[in-house]
Amino acid sequence: MMFFDRNDIPLQIRRIRELNNLEQSEKNMSLRISNTQKELGLLKTNPETLEKYAREKYLMKKDNEDLYIVTFDSSSIR
């Protein structure tokens, strides 16, 4: 004899899959948080790292420098 209720087998399987996905997402977020904390520590303590970060992420430059951004069209590269 079988009973069908709110906690049937297909629902349990979906919940297990969702739990596994959430656990994997938690691991990824924990890794990203630790990497960001390391980067923040370097930015707070090392002026060269701060300058490099500003140049790469925000395209900042010194007053006596010229900045050239070179982009490639992916269709022209063979």
C-alpha positions as CSV (number, residue, x, y, z in Angstrom):
1,M,0.0,0.0,0.0
2,M,1.3,3.5,-0.9
3,F,0.4,6.8,0.5
4,F,0.9,10.2,-1.2
5,D,1.5,13.1,1.0
6,R,3.4,16.4,1.0
7,N,6.7,14.6,1.7
8,D,6.7,12.2,-1.2
9,I,9.9,10.7,-2.7
10,P,10.2,13.1,-5.7
11,L,10.0,16.1,-3.4
12,Q,12.7,14.6,-1.1
13,I,14.9,14.1,-4.1
14,R,14.4,17.7,-5.2
15,R,15.2,18.9,-1.7
16,I,18.4,16.9,-1.6
17,R,19.5,18.3,-4.9
18,E,18.7,21.8,-3.8
19,L,20.6,21.3,-0.6
20,N,23.6,20.1,-2.5
21,N,23.5,23.1,-4.8
22,L,23.2,25.4,-1.8
23,E,26.2,23.8,0.0
24,Q,28.3,24.2,-3.2
25,S,27.2,27.8,-3.4
26,E,28.2,28.3,0.2
27,K,31.7,26.9,-0.5
28,N,32.1,29.2,-3.5
29,M,31.0,32.2,-1.5
30,S,33.3,31.3,1.4
31,L,36.2,31.1,-1.0
32,R,35.4,34.4,-2.6
33,I,35.1,36.1,0.8
34,S,38.5,34.8,1.9
35,N,40.1,36.0,-1.4
36,T,38.4,39.4,-1.0
37,Q,39.6,39.7,2.6
38,K,43.2,38.9,1.5
39,E,43.0,41.4,-1.2
40,L,41.6,44.0,1.2
41,G,44.5,43.3,3.6
42,L,47.0,43.9,0.9
43,L,45.3,47.1,-0.2
44,K,45.3,48.5,3.3
45,T,49.0,47.7,4.0
46,N,50.8,47.9,0.6
47,P,50.8,51.2,-1.3
48,E,52.1,49.6,-4.5
49,T,49.2,47.1,-4.4
50,L,46.7,50.0,-4.0
51,E,48.2,51.8,-6.9
52,K,48.1,48.7,-9.1
53,Y,44.5,48.0,-8.1
54,A,43.5,51.6,-8.9
55,R,45.2,51.5,-12.3
56,E,43.7,48.1,-13.3
57,K,40.2,48.4,-12.0
58,Y,39.4,52.1,-12.3
59,L,41.9,53.0,-15.1
60,M,43.4,55.7,-13.0
61,K,46.7,57.4,-14.0
62,K,49.2,59.9,-12.7
63,D,49.1,63.5,-13.9
64,N,52.2,63.2,-16.1
65,E,51.1,59.9,-17.8
66,D,49.0,59.1,-20.9
67,L,46.7,56.1,-20.8
68,Y,46.0,54.1,-23.9
69,I,43.4,51.3,-23.9
70,V,43.9,48.7,-26.6
71,T,40.9,46.5,-27.4
72,F,40.7,43.7,-30.0
73,D,37.7,42.7,-32.0
74,S,37.3,39.0,-31.6
75,S,36.2,38.5,-35.2
76,S,39.5,40.0,-36.5
77,I,41.8,37.7,-34.5
78,R,42.6,34.4,-36.3
